[in-house]
Amino acid sequence: MAFYLANILALYPAYLLAFFRTFHLAFYLAYLLAYLLAFYLAYLMAFYLANILALYLAYLLAFFLTFHLAFYLAYLLACYLAVEAQRCSLSSKGPRLRSSGAH
């Protein structure tokens, strides 16, 4: 009887401890994994992706709009000056640039 009692008292709590500890550990790890994936993935998507997209789009708009505007204005100015230089009478000093209202 003492053998069975010692066996039950030694093995049954060890079995319960091992089984329930493994069970709780597995579900706790699954919970942590689901929580971390759900929360941090949503957090990263919401904050960093929005931040990167906003800053990158602002950079693209600022840089390329300025770039295109500067070159478009330079192109228009060059064409305007070329047309105005062709309208001017030539002298020994070269073409005299004048504005449209000059005589």
C-alpha positions in Angstrom: 0.0 0.0 0.0 2.8 2.4 0.8 4.3 1.7 -2.6 1.1 2.7 -4.4 0.6 5.7 -2.2 4.1 6.9 -2.8 3.8 6.2 -6.5 0.5 8.1 -6.7 1.8 11.0 -4.6 5.0 11.3 -6.7 3.7 10.6 -10.2 0.3 12.1 -10.2 1.3 15.7 -9.2 4.3 15.5 -11.6 2.0 14.4 -14.4 -0.5 17.2 -13.6 2.3 19.7 -13.3 3.9 18.7 -16.6 0.6 18.4 -18.5 -1.0 21.7 -17.3 2.3 23.5 -17.5 2.8 22.4 -21.1 -0.9 23.2 -21.8 -0.6 26.7 -20.3 2.7 27.4 -21.9 1.4 26.4 -25.4 -1.7 28.5 -25.1 0.3 31.4 -23.6 2.7 31.3 -26.5 -0.1 31.1 -29.0 -1.8 34.1 -27.2 1.5 36.1 -27.2 2.1 35.3 -30.9 -1.4 36.3 -31.9 -1.3 39.4 -29.8 2.1 40.5 -31.1 1.2 39.8 -34.7 -2.1 41.5 -34.4 -1.0 44.5 -32.4 2.5 45.2 -33.7 1.7 44.4 -37.3 -1.2 46.8 -37.2 0.9 49.4 -35.4 3.7 49.1 -37.9 1.3 49.2 -40.8 -0.6 52.2 -39.4 2.3 54.3 -38.2 5.4 53.6 -40.2 3.8 52.9 -43.5 1.6 56.0 -43.3 4.6 58.0 -42.1 6.9 56.7 -44.9 4.2 57.2 -47.5 3.4 60.7 -46.4 7.0 61.8 -46.2 8.0 60.1 -49.4 5.1 61.6 -51.3 5.8 65.0 -49.8 9.4 64.7 -50.9 8.4 63.6 -54.4 6.0 66.4 -54.7 8.3 69.1 -53.4 11.4 67.9 -55.3 9.9 67.0 -58.6 7.4 69.9 -58.8 10.3 72.3 -58.0 12.5 70.5 -60.6 9.9 70.6 -63.3 8.8 74.1 -62.5 12.3 75.4 -62.6 13.1 73.7 -65.9 9.8 74.7 -67.4 10.3 78.3 -66.5 13.9 78.1 -67.8 12.6 76.7 -71.1 9.9 79.3 -71.4 12.4 82.1 -70.6 14.9 80.7 -73.2 12.2 80.5 -75.8 10.9 84.0 -75.0 14.4 85.4 -75.1 15.1 83.6 -78.4 11.9 85.1 -79.9 12.7 88.5 -78.6 16.3 88.4 -79.9 15.0 87.5 -83.4 12.6 90.5 -83.4 15.4 92.9 -82.5 17.4 94.7 -85.1 21.0 93.5 -85.4 23.8 95.9 -84.7 27.5 95.6 -84.6 27.3 94.8 -80.9 25.0 91.8 -81.6 21.3 91.4 -81.0 19.9 94.0 -78.7 17.4 92.4 -76.3 14.4 94.5 -75.7 11.0 94.0 -74.1 7.8 93.7 -76.1 6.8 97.3 -75.4 10.1 98.9 -76.6 10.3 100.8 -80.0 
